[in-house]
Amino acid sequence: MQGRSKDQREVLDAESVAGHLLKPGSVFAFLAAHRKQLFPDEMFADLFKATGRPSVPADVMASVIVLQTLNGFSDSETTDALTFDLRWKAAVGWPITAKAFHDTTLTYWRRRLAASQDPNRIFAAVQQLVAQTGVLKGKTRRALDSTVLDDAVATQDTVTQLIAAVRRVRRDVPGAVQVVAKVTSAHDYDDPGKPKIAWNDQAAREQLIDALVRDALAVLAELQTVEQPEGAAADAVGLLALIAGQDVELIDPDPDDSDGTPRWRIAERVAPDRLISTVDPEARHAHKTVHRRQDGFKAHLAVEPETGLVTACQLTKASGPDTADAKVGIDLLTDETGPRIVMGDSAYGTGEALAALDETGHDVQIKPWPLKAAVPGGFTVDDFEIDLQHRTVTCPAGHSVPLSPSGAASFGPRCAGCPFASRCTTARRGRHLKISGHFALQKAHRQRAADPAWQDEYRQHRPMVERSIAWLVRGGNRKVRYRGTSKNYAWLHHRTAALNLRRLLALGLQQQQGAWVLA
């Protein structure tokens, strides 16, 4: 049953006793006065059945979630604040003498919201408030950017992942305890620690890897003979299969090895979309820059640069096929009601992204995708004459070659003895070009971006998104508190909702004659 806040105040209601002490223009003061209007009961009615024990009132819980994400608190810290901090009590309408609800109530509400048809309703409520103020009216710029958020678990090496995956199968798959005991020998899987070997001995490490992979494959083979698992059991088996193959390779036996059997070893490569932890299978490695490496997730934002308000957000794995900035950035503009001036760094300047933005009528102010010369300071693809109509490519020396259907052009022997070769290529087989299907669009974009006026506008407005990114991760919020993309996706929307509300208040949010305006 849905709980409802009482219309009549308690005798020791915190807002009536100490509400005058709240800082005007603060989120605390705003929620104390307007939380029921911002988060009405009917907004959460679908989360509850008609019968049962009444829940904590919706306006109270929504306000607590906003304050929790704004302050970057854990569930325990949140309930402590609601118990002992008068500002929190006044903001959510909690009596001075009342203790907060149990920590698990927050978990319960997050699960209810996540399973509902509208999991982002708190974010949407604040977005409606933004729209009612008209603060974005006439502001057509949208800056796109992303940032890596550190995960909440430790990165595991291959040995730890193999052992943890076998242990998970043993725990989640019916009958797997006997299977693991029957076919494994590399490690005592009752022992949560690492195997006791001489870790400074390379041969011992290689032998352990081979034995653990064989254990994993033996378990998988044995489970194929029993009934196909479902649910958590199927997930555990799939996780073991993934880990057993992502980091290792089978090599031919050593000629000096009397056994003469192939063995498994750590592969000298990095698997695409590599899983880095069995505790959080959705966390990933990320390289935001060449020298900055992180593990976790990626938060993507679309921001109105003048106000710093977030218009849309998304959370993805930190790396993988569907996490590219350009692809996700296009999705962030889906709900825009008209053409926008889209700003972003070169990560958003792919040919596919430019084509998609052009089709939807957006004006592009994205830093062009950088051109790389085969020789430092030498010729780039823009120094070649590319005739897409006649499918030919002509180099700076005047040599012409056909352009293949796949977009390849190879000059081969024409480069031998060419006076421009030292500025063009170091390849023995001559210069080779790969022309994308969006080459003409990208070249035209590079030419527009060379205009000083274009560059001045880009430098004036695009960097403002960094301010919103800084607000997002401030106060220890660079590291997420939950595991998996779905839970952290909800956290990101609640966090940006709280930041947008605080930003509106900083811009002068007021209610005049029943309408929301900015003073």
Contacts in CASP RR format, 6 or more apart in sequence:
PFRMAT RR
TARGET T0000
AUTHOR 0000-0000-0000
METHOD contacts of the structure
MODEL  1
MQGRSKDQREVLDAESVAGHLLKPGSVFAFLAAHRKQLFPDEMFADLFKA
TGRPSVPADVMASVIVLQTLNGFSDSETTDALTFDLRWKAAVGWPITAKA
FHDTTLTYWRRRLAASQDPNRIFAAVQQLVAQTGVLKGKTRRALDSTVLD
DAVATQDTVTQLIAAVRRVRRDVPGAVQVVAKVTSAHDYDDPGKPKIAWN
DQAAREQLIDALVRDALAVLAELQTVEQPEGAAADAVGLLALIAGQDVEL
IDPDPDDSDGTPRWRIAERVAPDRLISTVDPEARHAHKTVHRRQDGFKAH
LAVEPETGLVTACQLTKASGPDTADAKVGIDLLTDETGPRIVMGDSAYGT
GEALAALDETGHDVQIKPWPLKAAVPGGFTVDDFEIDLQHRTVTCPAGHS
VPLSPSGAASFGPRCAGCPFASRCTTARRGRHLKISGHFALQKAHRQRAA
DPAWQDEYRQHRPMVERSIAWLVRGGNRKVRYRGTSKNYAWLHHRTAALN
LRRLLALGLQQQQGAWVLA
1 48 0 8 1.000
1 49 0 8 1.000
1 50 0 8 1.000
1 51 0 8 1.000
1 52 0 8 1.000
1 53 0 8 1.000
1 54 0 8 1.000
1 55 0 8 1.000
2 41 0 8 1.000
2 44 0 8 1.000
2 45 0 8 1.000
2 47 0 8 1.000
2 48 0 8 1.000
2 54 0 8 1.000
2 55 0 8 1.000
2 58 0 8 1.000
3 41 0 8 1.000
3 48 0 8 1.000
3 54 0 8 1.000
3 55 0 8 1.000
3 56 0 8 1.000
3 57 0 8 1.000
3 58 0 8 1.000
4 41 0 8 1.000
4 54 0 8 1.000
4 57 0 8 1.000
4 58 0 8 1.000
5 36 0 8 1.000
5 57 0 8 1.000
5 59 0 8 1.000
5 60 0 8 1.000
5 93 0 8 1.000
9 15 0 8 1.000
9 16 0 8 1.000
10 95 0 8 1.000
11 95 0 8 1.000
12 95 0 8 1.000
12 96 0 8 1.000
12 97 0 8 1.000
13 93 0 8 1.000
13 95 0 8 1.000
13 96 0 8 1.000
14 86 0 8 1.000
14 89 0 8 1.000
14 90 0 8 1.000
14 93 0 8 1.000
14 94 0 8 1.000
14 95 0 8 1.000
14 96 0 8 1.000
15 32 0 8 1.000
15 89 0 8 1.000
15 90 0 8 1.000
15 91 0 8 1.000
15 93 0 8 1.000
17 96 0 8 1.000
18 86 0 8 1.000
18 90 0 8 1.000
18 96 0 8 1.000
19 29 0 8 1.000
19 32 0 8 1.000
19 90 0 8 1.000
21 86 0 8 1.000
22 28 0 8 1.000
22 29 0 8 1.000
22 32 0 8 1.000
22 87 0 8 1.000
22 90 0 8 1.000
22 91 0 8 1.000
23 29 0 8 1.000
25 505 0 8 1.000
25 508 0 8 1.000
25 509 0 8 1.000
26 505 0 8 1.000
27 66 0 8 1.000
27 67 0 8 1.000
27 70 0 8 1.000
27 91 0 8 1.000
27 498 0 8 1.000
27 501 0 8 1.000
27 502 0 8 1.000
27 505 0 8 1.000
28 67 0 8 1.000
28 87 0 8 1.000
28 88 0 8 1.000
28 90 0 8 1.000
28 91 0 8 1.000
29 91 0 8 1.000
30 501 0 8 1.000
30 505 0 8 1.000
30 509 0 8 1.000
31 38 0 8 1.000
31 63 0 8 1.000
31 66 0 8 1.000
31 67 0 8 1.000
31 91 0 8 1.000
31 92 0 8 1.000
32 90 0 8 1.000
32 91 0 8 1.000
32 93 0 8 1.000
34 511 0 8 1.000
35 59 0 8 1.000
35 60 0 8 1.000
35 62 0 8 1.000
35 63 0 8 1.000
35 91 0 8 1.000
35 92 0 8 1.000
35 93 0 8 1.000
36 59 0 8 1.000
38 59 0 8 1.000
38 62 0 8 1.000
38 125 0 8 1.000
38 126 0 8 1.000
38 129 0 8 1.000
39 58 0 8 1.000
39 59 0 8 1.000
39 62 0 8 1.000
39 63 0 8 1.000
39 122 0 8 1.000
39 125 0 8 1.000
40 58 0 8 1.000
40 59 0 8 1.000
41 57 0 8 1.000
41 58 0 8 1.000
41 59 0 8 1.000
43 58 0 8 1.000
43 62 0 8 1.000
43 121 0 8 1.000
43 125 0 8 1.000
44 58 0 8 1.000
44 62 0 8 1.000
44 121 0 8 1.000
46 116 0 8 1.000
46 117 0 8 1.000
46 118 0 8 1.000
47 58 0 8 1.000
47 112 0 8 1.000
47 113 0 8 1.000
47 116 0 8 1.000
48 55 0 8 1.000
55 61 0 8 1.000
56 101 0 8 1.000
56 105 0 8 1.000
56 109 0 8 1.000
59 92 0 8 1.000
60 92 0 8 1.000
60 93 0 8 1.000
60 94 0 8 1.000
61 105 0 8 1.000
61 106 0 8 1.000
61 109 0 8 1.000
62 122 0 8 1.000
62 125 0 8 1.000
63 91 0 8 1.000
63 92 0 8 1.000
64 78 0 8 1.000
64 82 0 8 1.000
64 88 0 8 1.000
64 92 0 8 1.000
64 106 0 8 1.000
65 106 0 8 1.000
65 109 0 8 1.000
65 110 0 8 1.000
65 122 0 8 1.000
65 494 0 8 1.000
66 122 0 8 1.000
66 494 0 8 1.000
66 497 0 8 1.000
66 498 0 8 1.000
66 501 0 8 1.000
67 73 0 8 1.000
67 78 0 8 1.000
67 81 0 8 1.000
67 88 0 8 1.000
67 91 0 8 1.000
67 92 0 8 1.000
67 498 0 8 1.000
68 75 0 8 1.000
68 78 0 8 1.000
68 106 0 8 1.000
68 494 0 8 1.000
69 491 0 8 1.000
69 494 0 8 1.000
69 495 0 8 1.000
69 497 0 8 1.000
69 498 0 8 1.000
70 495 0 8 1.000
70 498 0 8 1.000
70 499 0 8 1.000
70 501 0 8 1.000
70 502 0 8 1.000
71 77 0 8 1.000
71 81 0 8 1.000
72 475 0 8 1.000
72 476 0 8 1.000
72 477 0 8 1.000
72 481 0 8 1.000
72 495 0 8 1.000
73 81 0 8 1.000
74 481 0 8 1.000
75 103 0 8 1.000
75 104 0 8 1.000
75 106 0 8 1.000
75 107 0 8 1.000
76 103 0 8 1.000
78 100 0 8 1.000
78 103 0 8 1.000
78 106 0 8 1.000
79 100 0 8 1.000
79 101 0 8 1.000
79 102 0 8 1.000
79 103 0 8 1.000
79 106 0 8 1.000
80 100 0 8 1.000
81 88 0 8 1.000
81 100 0 8 1.000
82 88 0 8 1.000
82 89 0 8 1.000
82 92 0 8 1.000
82 94 0 8 1.000
82 100 0 8 1.000
82 101 0 8 1.000
83 99 0 8 1.000
83 100 0 8 1.000
86 96 0 8 1.000
88 94 0 8 1.000
89 95 0 8 1.000
89 96 0 8 1.000
89 98 0 8 1.000
94 100 0 8 1.000
110 487 0 8 1.000
110 490 0 8 1.000
113 119 0 8 1.000
113 121 0 8 1.000
113 122 0 8 1.000
113 490 0 8 1.000
114 486 0 8 1.000
114 487 0 8 1.000
114 490 0 8 1.000
118 124 0 8 1.000
119 490 0 8 1.000
119 493 0 8 1.000
120 490 0 8 1.000
120 493 0 8 1.000
122 493 0 8 1.000
122 494 0 8 1.000
122 497 0 8 1.000
123 313 0 8 1.000
123 493 0 8 1.000
123 494 0 8 1.000
123 496 0 8 1.000
123 497 0 8 1.000
125 497 0 8 1.000
126 497 0 8 1.000
126 498 0 8 1.000
126 500 0 8 1.000
126 501 0 8 1.000
126 504 0 8 1.000
127 311 0 8 1.000
127 497 0 8 1.000
127 500 0 8 1.000
129 501 0 8 1.000
129 504 0 8 1.000
129 509 0 8 1.000
129 516 0 8 1.000
130 136 0 8 1.000
130 309 0 8 1.000
130 500 0 8 1.000
130 504 0 8 1.000
132 515 0 8 1.000
132 516 0 8 1.000
133 504 0 8 1.000
133 509 0 8 1.000
133 516 0 8 1.000
133 517 0 8 1.000
133 518 0 8 1.000
134 518 0 8 1.000
135 307 0 8 1.000
135 309 0 8 1.000
135 504 0 8 1.000
135 507 0 8 1.000
135 518 0 8 1.000
136 304 0 8 1.000
136 307 0 8 1.000
136 309 0 8 1.000
136 311 0 8 1.000
139 304 0 8 1.000
139 306 0 8 1.000
139 307 0 8 1.000
140 339 0 8 1.000
140 340 0 8 1.000
140 341 0 8 1.000
141 304 0 8 1.000
141 305 0 8 1.000
141 306 0 8 1.000
141 340 0 8 1.000
141 341 0 8 1.000
141 343 0 8 1.000
141 365 0 8 1.000
141 461 0 8 1.000
142 302 0 8 1.000
142 303 0 8 1.000
142 304 0 8 1.000
142 311 0 8 1.000
142 332 0 8 1.000
142 333 0 8 1.000
142 336 0 8 1.000
142 340 0 8 1.000
142 341 0 8 1.000
142 342 0 8 1.000
142 343 0 8 1.000
143 302 0 8 1.000
143 303 0 8 1.000
143 304 0 8 1.000
143 305 0 8 1.000
143 343 0 8 1.000
143 344 0 8 1.000
143 461 0 8 1.000
143 462 0 8 1.000
143 464 0 8 1.000
143 465 0 8 1.000
144 300 0 8 1.000
144 301 0 8 1.000
144 302 0 8 1.000
144 303 0 8 1.000
144 325 0 8 1.000
144 329 0 8 1.000
144 332 0 8 1.000
144 342 0 8 1.000
144 343 0 8 1.000
144 344 0 8 1.000
144 348 0 8 1.000
144 465 0 8 1.000
145 300 0 8 1.000
145 301 0 8 1.000
145 303 0 8 1.000
145 344 0 8 1.000
145 345 0 8 1.000
145 465 0 8 1.000
145 466 0 8 1.000
145 468 0 8 1.000
145 469 0 8 1.000
146 298 0 8 1.000
146 299 0 8 1.000
146 300 0 8 1.000
146 301 0 8 1.000
146 325 0 8 1.000
146 328 0 8 1.000
146 347 0 8 1.000
147 288 0 8 1.000
147 298 0 8 1.000
147 299 0 8 1.000
147 301 0 8 1.000
147 469 0 8 1.000
147 472 0 8 1.000
147 473 0 8 1.000
148 286 0 8 1.000
148 288 0 8 1.000
148 294 0 8 1.000
148 296 0 8 1.000
148 297 0 8 1.000
148 298 0 8 1.000
148 299 0 8 1.000
148 318 0 8 1.000
149 296 0 8 1.000
149 297 0 8 1.000
149 298 0 8 1.000
149 299 0 8 1.000
149 315 0 8 1.000
149 473 0 8 1.000
149 478 0 8 1.000
149 479 0 8 1.000
149 480 0 8 1.000
149 488 0 8 1.000
150 294 0 8 1.000
150 295 0 8 1.000
150 296 0 8 1.000
150 478 0 8 1.000
150 479 0 8 1.000
150 480 0 8 1.000
151 277 0 8 1.000
151 280 0 8 1.000
151 283 0 8 1.000
151 295 0 8 1.000
151 296 0 8 1.000
151 297 0 8 1.000
151 479 0 8 1.000
151 480 0 8 1.000
151 483 0 8 1.000
152 280 0 8 1.000
152 479 0 8 1.000
152 480 0 8 1.000
152 481 0 8 1.000
152 482 0 8 1.000
152 483 0 8 1.000
153 277 0 8 1.000
153 279 0 8 1.000
153 280 0 8 1.000
153 283 0 8 1.000
153 483 0 8 1.000
154 277 0 8 1.000
154 279 0 8 1.000
155 276 0 8 1.000
155 277 0 8 1.000
155 283 0 8 1.000
155 295 0 8 1.000
156 164 0 8 1.000
156 276 0 8 1.000
156 277 0 8 1.000
156 278 0 8 1.000
156 279 0 8 1.000
158 209 0 8 1.000
158 243 0 8 1.000
158 247 0 8 1.000
158 248 0 8 1.000
158 266 0 8 1.000
159 194 0 8 1.000
159 195 0 8 1.000
159 208 0 8 1.000
159 209 0 8 1.000
159 212 0 8 1.000
160 194 0 8 1.000
160 278 0 8 1.000
161 243 0 8 1.000
161 247 0 8 1.000
161 275 0 8 1.000
161 277 0 8 1.000
161 278 0 8 1.000
162 212 0 8 1.000
162 213 0 8 1.000
162 215 0 8 1.000
162 216 0 8 1.000
162 243 0 8 1.000
162 244 0 8 1.000
163 187 0 8 1.000
163 189 0 8 1.000
163 193 0 8 1.000
163 194 0 8 1.000
163 195 0 8 1.000
163 212 0 8 1.000
164 278 0 8 1.000
164 279 0 8 1.000
165 216 0 8 1.000
165 236 0 8 1.000
165 239 0 8 1.000
165 240 0 8 1.000
165 243 0 8 1.000
165 244 0 8 1.000
165 278 0 8 1.000
166 180 0 8 1.000
166 184 0 8 1.000
166 189 0 8 1.000
166 215 0 8 1.000
166 216 0 8 1.000
166 219 0 8 1.000
166 240 0 8 1.000
167 189 0 8 1.000
167 192 0 8 1.000
168 236 0 8 1.000
168 239 0 8 1.000
168 240 0 8 1.000
168 278 0 8 1.000
169 176 0 8 1.000
169 180 0 8 1.000
169 219 0 8 1.000
169 223 0 8 1.000
169 236 0 8 1.000
169 237 0 8 1.000
169 240 0 8 1.000
170 176 0 8 1.000
170 177 0 8 1.000
170 179 0 8 1.000
170 180 0 8 1.000
170 189 0 8 1.000
171 236 0 8 1.000
172 232 0 8 1.000
172 233 0 8 1.000
172 235 0 8 1.000
172 236 0 8 1.000
173 179 0 8 1.000
173 223 0 8 1.000
173 229 0 8 1.000
173 233 0 8 1.000
173 236 0 8 1.000
173 237 0 8 1.000
174 229 0 8 1.000
174 233 0 8 1.000
175 226 0 8 1.000
176 219 0 8 1.000
176 223 0 8 1.000
179 219 0 8 1.000
179 222 0 8 1.000
179 223 0 8 1.000
179 226 0 8 1.000
180 189 0 8 1.000
180 219 0 8 1.000
182 222 0 8 1.000
183 215 0 8 1.000
183 218 0 8 1.000
183 219 0 8 1.000
183 221 0 8 1.000
183 222 0 8 1.000
184 215 0 8 1.000
184 218 0 8 1.000
184 219 0 8 1.000
185 211 0 8 1.000
185 215 0 8 1.000
186 195 0 8 1.000
186 208 0 8 1.000
186 211 0 8 1.000
186 212 0 8 1.000
186 214 0 8 1.000
186 215 0 8 1.000
187 195 0 8 1.000
187 211 0 8 1.000
187 212 0 8 1.000
187 215 0 8 1.000
195 208 0 8 1.000
197 204 0 8 1.000
197 205 0 8 1.000
197 208 0 8 1.000
198 204 0 8 1.000
199 205 0 8 1.000
206 263 0 8 1.000
206 265 0 8 1.000
209 248 0 8 1.000
209 264 0 8 1.000
209 265 0 8 1.000
209 266 0 8 1.000
210 263 0 8 1.000
210 264 0 8 1.000
210 265 0 8 1.000
213 244 0 8 1.000
213 245 0 8 1.000
213 248 0 8 1.000
213 264 0 8 1.000
214 264 0 8 1.000
216 240 0 8 1.000
216 243 0 8 1.000
216 244 0 8 1.000
217 244 0 8 1.000
219 240 0 8 1.000
220 237 0 8 1.000
220 240 0 8 1.000
220 241 0 8 1.000
220 244 0 8 1.000
223 229 0 8 1.000
223 237 0 8 1.000
228 234 0 8 1.000
229 236 0 8 1.000
229 237 0 8 1.000
239 275 0 8 1.000
239 278 0 8 1.000
239 281 0 8 1.000
242 275 0 8 1.000
243 275 0 8 1.000
243 278 0 8 1.000
245 271 0 8 1.000
246 271 0 8 1.000
246 274 0 8 1.000
246 275 0 8 1.000
247 266 0 8 1.000
247 267 0 8 1.000
247 271 0 8 1.000
247 274 0 8 1.000
248 264 0 8 1.000
248 265 0 8 1.000
248 266 0 8 1.000
248 267 0 8 1.000
249 264 0 8 1.000
249 265 0 8 1.000
249 267 0 8 1.000
250 262 0 8 1.000
250 263 0 8 1.000
250 264 0 8 1.000
251 262 0 8 1.000
251 263 0 8 1.000
251 264 0 8 1.000
251 265 0 8 1.000
252 262 0 8 1.000
253 259 0 8 1.000
253 260 0 8 1.000
253 261 0 8 1.000
253 262 0 8 1.000
253 263 0 8 1.000
254 260 0 8 1.000
270 285 0 8 1.000
272 320 0 8 1.000
272 321 0 8 1.000
273 284 0 8 1.000
273 317 0 8 1.000
273 319 0 8 1.000
273 320 0 8 1.000
273 321 0 8 1.000
274 284 0 8 1.000
274 285 0 8 1.000
275 281 0 8 1.000
275 284 0 8 1.000
276 283 0 8 1.000
276 284 0 8 1.000
276 285 0 8 1.000
276 295 0 8 1.000
277 283 0 8 1.000
277 295 0 8 1.000
279 483 0 8 1.000
280 483 0 8 1.000
280 484 0 8 1.000
281 484 0 8 1.000
282 297 0 8 1.000
282 317 0 8 1.000
282 483 0 8 1.000
282 484 0 8 1.000
282 485 0 8 1.000
283 295 0 8 1.000
283 296 0 8 1.000
283 297 0 8 1.000
283 317 0 8 1.000
283 318 0 8 1.000
283 483 0 8 1.000
283 484 0 8 1.000
284 295 0 8 1.000
284 296 0 8 1.000
284 297 0 8 1.000
284 317 0 8 1.000
284 318 0 8 1.000
284 319 0 8 1.000
284 320 0 8 1.000
285 293 0 8 1.000
285 294 0 8 1.000
285 295 0 8 1.000
285 318 0 8 1.000
285 319 0 8 1.000
286 293 0 8 1.000
286 294 0 8 1.000
286 295 0 8 1.000
286 296 0 8 1.000
286 298 0 8 1.000
286 318 0 8 1.000
286 319 0 8 1.000
287 293 0 8 1.000
287 319 0 8 1.000
288 294 0 8 1.000
294 318 0 8 1.000
295 318 0 8 1.000
296 317 0 8 1.000
296 318 0 8 1.000
296 480 0 8 1.000
297 315 0 8 1.000
297 316 0 8 1.000
297 317 0 8 1.000
297 318 0 8 1.000
297 480 0 8 1.000
297 484 0 8 1.000
297 485 0 8 1.000
297 488 0 8 1.000
298 315 0 8 1.000
298 316 0 8 1.000
298 317 0 8 1.000
298 318 0 8 1.000
298 319 0 8 1.000
298 323 0 8 1.000
299 313 0 8 1.000
299 314 0 8 1.000
299 315 0 8 1.000
299 472 0 8 1.000
299 492 0 8 1.000
300 313 0 8 1.000
300 314 0 8 1.000
300 315 0 8 1.000
300 316 0 8 1.000
300 325 0 8 1.000
300 328 0 8 1.000
300 329 0 8 1.000
300 332 0 8 1.000
301 310 0 8 1.000
301 312 0 8 1.000
301 313 0 8 1.000
301 332 0 8 1.000
301 465 0 8 1.000
301 468 0 8 1.000
301 469 0 8 1.000
301 472 0 8 1.000
301 496 0 8 1.000
302 310 0 8 1.000
302 311 0 8 1.000
302 312 0 8 1.000
302 313 0 8 1.000
302 329 0 8 1.000
302 332 0 8 1.000
302 333 0 8 1.000
303 309 0 8 1.000
303 310 0 8 1.000
303 311 0 8 1.000
303 464 0 8 1.000
303 465 0 8 1.000
303 468 0 8 1.000
304 311 0 8 1.000
305 343 0 8 1.000
305 461 0 8 1.000
305 462 0 8 1.000
305 464 0 8 1.000
305 465 0 8 1.000
306 461 0 8 1.000
306 464 0 8 1.000
307 503 0 8 1.000
307 507 0 8 1.000
308 464 0 8 1.000
308 465 0 8 1.000
308 467 0 8 1.000
308 468 0 8 1.000
308 503 0 8 1.000
309 500 0 8 1.000
309 503 0 8 1.000
309 504 0 8 1.000
310 468 0 8 1.000
310 496 0 8 1.000
310 499 0 8 1.000
310 500 0 8 1.000
311 332 0 8 1.000
311 336 0 8 1.000
312 332 0 8 1.000
312 333 0 8 1.000
312 334 0 8 1.000
312 335 0 8 1.000
313 332 0 8 1.000
313 492 0 8 1.000
313 493 0 8 1.000
313 496 0 8 1.000
314 328 0 8 1.000
314 329 0 8 1.000
314 331 0 8 1.000
314 332 0 8 1.000
314 489 0 8 1.000
314 492 0 8 1.000
315 485 0 8 1.000
315 488 0 8 1.000
315 489 0 8 1.000
315 492 0 8 1.000
316 322 0 8 1.000
316 323 0 8 1.000
316 328 0 8 1.000
316 485 0 8 1.000
317 323 0 8 1.000
317 485 0 8 1.000
322 328 0 8 1.000
324 347 0 8 1.000
324 350 0 8 1.000
325 347 0 8 1.000
325 348 0 8 1.000
326 347 0 8 1.000
326 348 0 8 1.000
326 349 0 8 1.000
326 350 0 8 1.000
326 352 0 8 1.000
326 353 0 8 1.000
327 352 0 8 1.000
327 353 0 8 1.000
329 348 0 8 1.000
329 353 0 8 1.000
330 353 0 8 1.000
330 356 0 8 1.000
330 357 0 8 1.000
333 340 0 8 1.000
333 342 0 8 1.000
333 357 0 8 1.000
333 360 0 8 1.000
333 362 0 8 1.000
339 360 0 8 1.000
339 361 0 8 1.000
339 362 0 8 1.000
339 363 0 8 1.000
340 362 0 8 1.000
340 363 0 8 1.000
341 362 0 8 1.000
341 363 0 8 1.000
341 365 0 8 1.000
342 348 0 8 1.000
342 357 0 8 1.000
342 362 0 8 1.000
342 363 0 8 1.000
342 364 0 8 1.000
342 365 0 8 1.000
342 366 0 8 1.000
343 365 0 8 1.000
343 366 0 8 1.000
343 458 0 8 1.000
343 461 0 8 1.000
343 462 0 8 1.000
343 465 0 8 1.000
344 365 0 8 1.000
344 366 0 8 1.000
344 367 0 8 1.000
344 462 0 8 1.000
344 465 0 8 1.000
345 366 0 8 1.000
345 367 0 8 1.000
345 462 0 8 1.000
346 366 0 8 1.000
346 367 0 8 1.000
346 368 0 8 1.000
346 369 0 8 1.000
346 370 0 8 1.000
348 366 0 8 1.000
349 366 0 8 1.000
349 367 0 8 1.000
349 368 0 8 1.000
349 369 0 8 1.000
349 442 0 8 1.000
349 445 0 8 1.000
350 369 0 8 1.000
350 438 0 8 1.000
351 369 0 8 1.000
351 436 0 8 1.000
351 437 0 8 1.000
351 438 0 8 1.000
351 441 0 8 1.000
351 442 0 8 1.000
352 438 0 8 1.000
353 366 0 8 1.000
354 364 0 8 1.000
354 366 0 8 1.000
354 438 0 8 1.000
354 441 0 8 1.000
354 442 0 8 1.000
354 445 0 8 1.000
355 438 0 8 1.000
355 441 0 8 1.000
357 364 0 8 1.000
358 364 0 8 1.000
358 441 0 8 1.000
364 445 0 8 1.000
365 454 0 8 1.000
365 457 0 8 1.000
365 458 0 8 1.000
365 461 0 8 1.000
365 462 0 8 1.000
366 445 0 8 1.000
367 449 0 8 1.000
367 458 0 8 1.000
367 462 0 8 1.000
368 442 0 8 1.000
368 445 0 8 1.000
368 446 0 8 1.000
368 449 0 8 1.000
369 442 0 8 1.000
371 380 0 8 1.000
371 381 0 8 1.000
371 382 0 8 1.000
371 446 0 8 1.000
372 380 0 8 1.000
373 379 0 8 1.000
373 380 0 8 1.000
374 424 0 8 1.000
374 425 0 8 1.000
374 426 0 8 1.000
374 427 0 8 1.000
374 431 0 8 1.000
375 422 0 8 1.000
375 423 0 8 1.000
375 424 0 8 1.000
375 425 0 8 1.000
375 426 0 8 1.000
377 423 0 8 1.000
378 423 0 8 1.000
378 424 0 8 1.000
379 395 0 8 1.000
379 396 0 8 1.000
379 420 0 8 1.000
379 423 0 8 1.000
379 424 0 8 1.000
381 433 0 8 1.000
381 435 0 8 1.000
381 439 0 8 1.000
382 443 0 8 1.000
382 446 0 8 1.000
383 396 0 8 1.000
384 393 0 8 1.000
384 394 0 8 1.000
384 395 0 8 1.000
384 396 0 8 1.000
384 433 0 8 1.000
385 393 0 8 1.000
385 394 0 8 1.000
386 392 0 8 1.000
386 393 0 8 1.000
386 394 0 8 1.000
386 403 0 8 1.000
386 435 0 8 1.000
386 439 0 8 1.000
387 393 0 8 1.000
387 394 0 8 1.000
387 403 0 8 1.000
388 403 0 8 1.000
388 435 0 8 1.000
388 439 0 8 1.000
388 440 0 8 1.000
391 402 0 8 1.000
391 403 0 8 1.000
392 400 0 8 1.000
392 401 0 8 1.000
392 402 0 8 1.000
392 403 0 8 1.000
393 400 0 8 1.000
393 401 0 8 1.000
393 402 0 8 1.000
393 403 0 8 1.000
393 409 0 8 1.000
393 433 0 8 1.000
393 435 0 8 1.000
394 400 0 8 1.000
395 411 0 8 1.000
395 414 0 8 1.000
395 420 0 8 1.000
395 424 0 8 1.000
395 431 0 8 1.000
396 420 0 8 1.000
396 424 0 8 1.000
397 414 0 8 1.000
397 418 0 8 1.000
397 419 0 8 1.000
397 420 0 8 1.000
397 424 0 8 1.000
399 411 0 8 1.000
399 414 0 8 1.000
399 418 0 8 1.000
401 409 0 8 1.000
401 410 0 8 1.000
401 411 0 8 1.000
401 414 0 8 1.000
402 409 0 8 1.000
403 409 0 8 1.000
403 435 0 8 1.000
407 434 0 8 1.000
407 435 0 8 1.000
407 436 0 8 1.000
407 437 0 8 1.000
408 432 0 8 1.000
408 433 0 8 1.000
408 434 0 8 1.000
408 435 0 8 1.000
409 432 0 8 1.000
409 433 0 8 1.000
409 434 0 8 1.000
409 435 0 8 1.000
410 429 0 8 1.000
410 430 0 8 1.000
410 431 0 8 1.000
410 432 0 8 1.000
410 433 0 8 1.000
411 430 0 8 1.000
411 431 0 8 1.000
411 432 0 8 1.000
412 429 0 8 1.000
412 430 0 8 1.000
412 431 0 8 1.000
412 432 0 8 1.000
413 430 0 8 1.000
414 430 0 8 1.000
415 421 0 8 1.000
415 424 0 8 1.000
415 425 0 8 1.000
415 427 0 8 1.000
415 430 0 8 1.000
415 431 0 8 1.000
416 430 0 8 1.000
418 424 0 8 1.000
421 430 0 8 1.000
424 431 0 8 1.000
425 431 0 8 1.000
436 442 0 8 1.000
448 454 0 8 1.000
449 455 0 8 1.000
449 458 0 8 1.000
468 499 0 8 1.000
471 499 0 8 1.000
471 503 0 8 1.000
472 495 0 8 1.000
472 496 0 8 1.000
472 499 0 8 1.000
477 495 0 8 1.000
480 488 0 8 1.000
480 491 0 8 1.000
481 491 0 8 1.000
482 488 0 8 1.000
482 491 0 8 1.000
504 518 0 8 1.000
507 518 0 8 1.000
508 518 0 8 1.000
508 519 0 8 1.000
509 516 0 8 1.000
509 517 0 8 1.000
509 518 0 8 1.000
509 519 0 8 1.000
510 516 0 8 1.000
510 517 0 8 1.000
510 518 0 8 1.000
510 519 0 8 1.000
511 517 0 8 1.000
END
